Amino acid sequence: MLPNVLSQLQQIGTGAAFIVFPLVFVFAFSVHPRLLRPRLLQPEAIMLRARGRKRLQMGHGLVLLNTALLVVAAFHFMKILSGSRGEWAGFIGAILAVLGAILLAADKGALCLTMSALDTLPDAEFSAMVPGLKAMFSKKGWMKLLWGIPLLPAGFAIQAVGLLQAHALPRGEAVLFLIGVLFVGTPDGLEIVNLGASLLMAFGMVPYGIWLIAAAL
């Protein structure tokens, strides 16, 4: 009885992950300032944009926590693709997606949580720290590792192709997920594109998450 209950709880948790993770991205991108005025931003502009933006900081904090759900999703796709035509896509995609998720968590920790802490400082003290912050936002030193964040959407894109090949998900859901992950990594300043991509992921993955929960009950 206990193994069955644990399996049921695991599937419910996985289903919840598929519901929550795209909705977190929808919220996080929707609270970015000047959403309807898209333009590419330089590192200093990205840094200053975050100053004093409590909802933006909350969105970034949620994305940090959301990376755990991304790992759950990547391993779930690898599991359902095991033994199918898309097995290698599931495996390789999972490795890339998990690495990208780790780097995304590092990005939100190093840059975004740092900015929320600095919001507690007066402007004069904050200004004195700007040169160091510019180095961080410009990805100097070991911050260059954060250039690996695109591994996350790349890994999920590979898995989405595998899902299509193996018919492991309804075609519409897999296609929406694939298109979404291809555009969710659009550079800073163009968050309206990221928001649209997140909505596509939500339209594809939320119904799948609901189905997983319903199937477990």
C-alpha positions in Angstrom: 0.0 0.0 0.0 2.7 2.5 1.0 4.6 2.2 -2.4 1.4 2.9 -4.2 0.7 6.0 -2.0 4.2 7.3 -2.6 3.9 6.8 -6.3 0.6 8.6 -6.3 2.0 11.5 -4.3 5.0 11.7 -6.6 2.8 11.9 -9.7 0.6 14.6 -8.0 3.7 16.5 -7.1 5.0 16.2 -10.7 1.7 17.4 -12.1 1.8 20.4 -9.7 5.3 21.2 -10.9 4.0 21.3 -14.5 1.2 23.7 -13.5 3.3 26.0 -11.4 6.6 26.4 -13.3 5.2 28.1 -16.4 2.8 30.3 -14.4 5.8 31.5 -12.3 7.5 32.6 -15.5 4.3 34.3 -16.7 4.2 36.3 -13.4 7.9 37.1 -13.3 8.0 38.4 -16.9 4.8 40.3 -16.5 6.1 42.5 -13.6 9.1 43.8 -15.6 8.9 47.6 -16.0 8.3 49.2 -19.4 7.0 45.8 -20.7 5.4 47.4 -23.8 8.5 49.4 -24.7 10.9 46.6 -25.8 14.6 47.5 -26.3 17.8 45.7 -25.7 19.4 46.7 -22.4 23.1 47.1 -21.5 24.3 45.7 -18.1 24.2 49.0 -16.3 20.6 49.6 -17.4 19.6 46.1 -16.3 21.1 46.8 -12.9 19.5 50.2 -12.4 16.1 48.9 -13.6 16.0 46.6 -10.7 16.6 49.3 -8.1 13.7 49.7 -5.8 11.4 47.3 -7.8 9.8 45.1 -5.1 7.5 43.2 -7.4 10.4 42.6 -9.8 12.5 41.3 -7.0 9.7 39.0 -5.8 9.4 37.7 -9.4 13.1 36.9 -9.5 13.0 35.2 -6.1 10.1 33.0 -7.4 12.2 32.1 -10.5 15.0 31.1 -8.2 12.7 28.7 -6.4 11.2 27.7 -9.7 14.4 26.1 -10.9 13.7 23.1 -8.6 10.5 22.5 -10.5 12.4 22.8 -13.8 14.6 19.9 -12.7 11.5 17.8 -11.9 10.1 18.5 -15.4 13.4 17.6 -17.1 13.7 14.3 -15.3 10.0 13.5 -15.9 10.4 14.0 -19.6 13.6 11.8 -19.5 11.6 9.1 -17.7 8.6 9.1 -20.2 11.0 9.1 -23.2 12.9 6.1 -21.8 12.7 3.1 -24.2 11.1 5.2 -27.0 12.4 6.8 -30.2 13.2 9.9 -28.2 15.2 8.2 -25.5 18.5 10.0 -26.3 16.7 13.3 -26.7 15.2 12.8 -23.2 18.6 12.0 -21.7 20.7 14.7 -23.4 18.0 17.3 -23.0 17.7 16.5 -19.3 21.5 16.9 -18.7 21.5 20.3 -20.5 18.3 21.5 -18.9 19.5 20.6 -15.4 22.8 22.4 -15.9 20.9 25.4 -17.3 18.6 25.4 -14.3 21.5 25.4 -11.9 23.0 28.4 -13.7 19.7 30.2 -13.7 19.5 29.7 -9.9 23.0 31.1 -9.6 22.0 34.1 -11.8 19.0 34.9 -9.6 21.0 34.4 -6.5 24.0 36.4 -7.4 22.3 39.3 -9.3 18.7 39.5 -8.2 18.8 38.6 -4.5 21.8 40.9 -4.2 19.9 43.8 -5.7 17.0 43.2 -3.2 19.5 43.4 -0.4 21.0 46.6 -1.8 17.5 48.2 -1.9 17.9 48.6 1.8 20.8 51.0 1.4 20.4 54.8 0.8 21.2 56.1 -2.7 24.6 57.4 -1.7 25.9 54.1 -0.4 24.3 52.3 -3.4 26.1 54.6 -5.8 29.5 53.8 -4.2 28.8 50.1 -5.1 27.8 50.7 -8.7 31.3 49.9 -10.2 31.3 46.5 -8.5 27.8 45.8 -9.5 28.5 46.7 -13.2 31.3 44.1 -13.1 28.8 41.5 -11.9 26.1 42.4 -14.4 28.7 42.4 -17.1 29.5 38.8 -16.1 33.1 39.5 -15.3 35.3 36.8 -13.7 33.6 33.5 -13.0 30.3 35.2 -13.6 30.9 34.2 -17.2 29.5 30.8 -16.2 26.1 32.5 -16.4 26.4 32.6 -20.2 25.5 28.9 -19.9 21.9 29.7 -19.0 20.7 29.1 -22.6 21.4 25.4 -21.9 18.1 25.3 -20.1 15.8 26.2 -23.0 18.1 24.2 -25.4 17.7 21.1 -23.2 14.0 21.4 -23.1 13.8 22.1 -26.8 15.7 18.8 -27.4 13.3 17.0 -25.1 10.3 18.6 -26.8 11.5 17.3 -30.2 11.9 13.8 -28.6 8.3 14.1 -27.2 7.0 14.8 -30.7 9.0 11.9 -32.2 7.8 9.5 -29.6 4.2 10.8 -29.5 4.7 10.9 -25.7 2.6 14.1 -25.3 -0.4 15.3 -27.3 1.0 17.0 -30.3 -0.5 20.4 -29.6 0.9 20.5 -26.1 4.4 19.5 -27.2 4.4 22.1 -30.1 3.4 24.9 -27.7 6.1 23.9 -25.3 8.7 23.7 -28.0 7.9 27.2 -29.3 7.8 28.6 -25.8 11.2 27.3 -24.8 12.8 28.5 -28.0 11.8 32.1 -27.2 11.7 32.2 -23.4 15.5 33.0 -23.3 15.1 36.3 -25.2 17.6 38.9 -23.9 16.9 41.5 -21.2 14.7 44.4 -22.3 12.5 42.3 -24.6 10.4 40.7 -21.8 7.2 41.0 -23.8 8.6 38.2 -26.0 9.5 36.1 -22.9 6.0 36.7 -21.5 4.5 35.5 -24.8 6.7 32.4 -24.7 5.8 31.7 -21.1 2.1 31.9 -22.0 2.7 29.3 -24.7 4.4 27.0 -22.2 1.6 27.5 -19.8 -1.0 26.6 -22.5 1.0 23.5 -23.2 2.1 22.3 -19.8 -0.7 23.3 -17.4 -3.2 20.9 -19.1 -0.6 18.2 -18.9 0.0 18.8 -15.2 -3.8 18.7 -14.6 -3.9 15.4 -16.5 -1.1 13.9 -14.4 -2.9 14.9 -11.1 -6.2 13.6 -12.3 -4.6 10.3 -13.4 -3.1 9.8 -10.0 -6.4 10.3 -8.1 
